[in-house]
């Protein structure tokens, strides 16, 4: 089988895909999308993803984008990290996966880039989004079993990481210890072999999920 090729930027949504590939133990190559040069908006990258968003995964079946779609495709392709399509657990799993992709993840984008959603009132939008995310984390903490190996783990852990780090000048509102179940999950994820590989590849620091620090990647830029 042709190797996968992950188009990535350090500590971006491509981290979810990298973690999944590492958990699956499959071979893959990487191509840096240099955000410092706005490479994601260049013609070469737009030919792969016309949305200009990271990540892209090149596969034997074609080019894929959208983080949730990539993760689900990989899980189904390799028969791991998700319930089998015929499993009674499949519906509940998909419910939470799509909730993360369609509800939680977009809320983070609104927190990090409020000016893109409300140019006139970005501060008010950011403040209201903090309250909304706190409520979503309450739901998540009482929701799926994040201690069970799945692509929910590799999707959710980076999202919780970024809440502790961004926006750079406004993170004091967030304290992961307010959600003990999520803190325990992140502590467990710190020690996963897949996480150790991602730490080395993207310079994530020794406790990338339970007590994250800003990345110091060997190549590229997170912002």
N, C-alpha and C positions, 0 to 999 in steps of 0.2 A: 504494500500500500504506500502511496505517495505520502511523505511526511507532511504534517500540518505546518502551516506558517502563520504565526501570530504577529500581527502588526500592533505594536504596543507603545505606550509611553509609561515611564516609571510611576507607580502609585496612582494609576488611572483605572478605569473600569476594566481594562485589560488584565489587571491583577486577578480579578475573579476567574478569568479564563486560564491564566497561567496556573493558578492554584488547582483548578480542575484538571488540567492536563497533567500536572504533577501527581495528583491523587490517582489518576487513572494509570500512570506509569507509561504513557505513550510518548513516542519520539516527536519532537517538534522543533522547528526553527523559529527565530524571531527576527523581525525587522523593526528598527526604531522609527517611531513617528516623532520627529523632533518638534515638540510644541513651542520651543523657544524661537523656532523659525516658521511657526504656523504651518508646518508641513501637512497637518490634517486638512488644511484648506487649499492645498496645492492640487494641480490637475491630476497628478499620478495617484494621490490618495483618493480624490473624489471619484476617480474611475472605479475604485473598489467600493467605496461607500459614499454615495452622493450626498449624504447628510453631513459629511465632514466630522463624524464623531468616532471616537476610539472606544472599542476595538474593532478590528476586522480579523477573521480567521479564514485563511485559504484552506480548503479541504479538497479531497479527491472528487467530491460532488459539486464543487463550485465555491464561490465566495459567500461567506456569511457575515452579517453584522447584527446588532442588537444583542446585548449581553445575555439576557434571559434565553433568547432563542439559541444562541451558541451553546450555552450550558446544557440546555435540555437536549439538543441534538447530540452533543458529545455523550451524555449519559445514556441515551437510547442506543446510540451507535455502538457503544462498548458494553452495554448491559450492566452498568454499575452506577452507583450514586443517585439512583432514582428507582422507585418501584416499577416493576414491569407493567407495560400497558394493560395487561389483563389482571393485575393485582387489585384486590379490593381497596388497597391503600392509595391507589393512583389518584383518585379524585381529590382526596384531602391534600395530597402532596402538591398537585397542580394548583389547587386553590391558593396555597401559601406561596408557591413560586411566583404565580402571577401577581399576587398581592405585593410581594417584594418588588417585582419589576414595574408594576403599574402604579403603585401607591407610595411605598417607602422610598424607592430610589428617586422618583421625580421630586419628592419633597426635599430631598437633599440638594438637588439642582436648584430648587427655588431658594433654599437657604444660602447656598454659595453664590448664586448669581441673581439676586433679586431684581437688579436693574434690567435684566432681560425680560422680566415678567411685568414689572411696574416701574417704568422709567421715572414717573412723577413721585412715587412713594416707596422707594426701595427699603428704607429703614423700617417703616411700618409693616411692610410685607415680611421682612426678615424676622421681626419680633413675633408676629403672629405665626410664622412658620415654625419657630422654636417651640411654641406651645403645641402646635399640631404634631410635630415630630415626637415630643414627649409622650403624647397620647398614643401615637403609633407604636412607640417602644413598649408602652404598657401592654398593648395588644400582642406584640411580638413575644414579650416575656412569658405570656400565658398561652402562647400559640403552639407552633410546631416543635417537635423534639429536635432541637439543634445539636444535641449530643450524638445523634445518630448520623453516621457518615452519609452525606448527600450533597448535591449541588446547592442546597439551601445554605449549608455551611460556607461554601466557597463564595457565595454571593453575599451573605449577610455580614461575615467577618470584616471585609473591607469597608462596607458601609459604616459599621460601628467605629472602625478606625478613623475614618475621615471626619466623623462628627467630633472626635476629640482634637482634631488638628485644624479644621477649617470652619469658617473663614479665619485667616491667621490672626486678625485683630479682634475676634469675637467668639471665643470658645469657653468662657468662664461659666456659661449657663449649663454646660454639659458635664455630667459626672456619671460615668458608667456604673459606679458602685451603687447608684440609686436603683439599679435593676440587677440584683444579685445573680439571677439566672443567666443574664446576658454577660455579666462579668465572668462567671464561671465558664461559660462557653468560650469567651475570648481567651481566657487563660489556657484552656485546653487546646485551642487552635494555635497558640504560640509555639507549642511543642510538636506540632505535626511535621513529619518529614517534608511534606509539600510546602509548608510554611518556611522551613529552613532553606529550601531551594529558592523560594521567592525572595527571602531576605537577602541572600547572597546576590541574586540576579539584579535586584532593584534597590539594594541599600536601605532596607526598611528598619534596621535596628533590632536589638535583642528581644524586645517584647512588642511586636508590631501591632497586636490587637488589644491586649489588656492594658498596656501603658505605652501607647505609641509615641514615637518621636518623628520629626520631619525626615524625609528620605534623603539619603546621600548616594544617589545612584552612580554606578560606574560609567553610565552614558545617559545622555538625554536629560530632560527636565520634567518634573511633575506638573509644573504650571506653565 
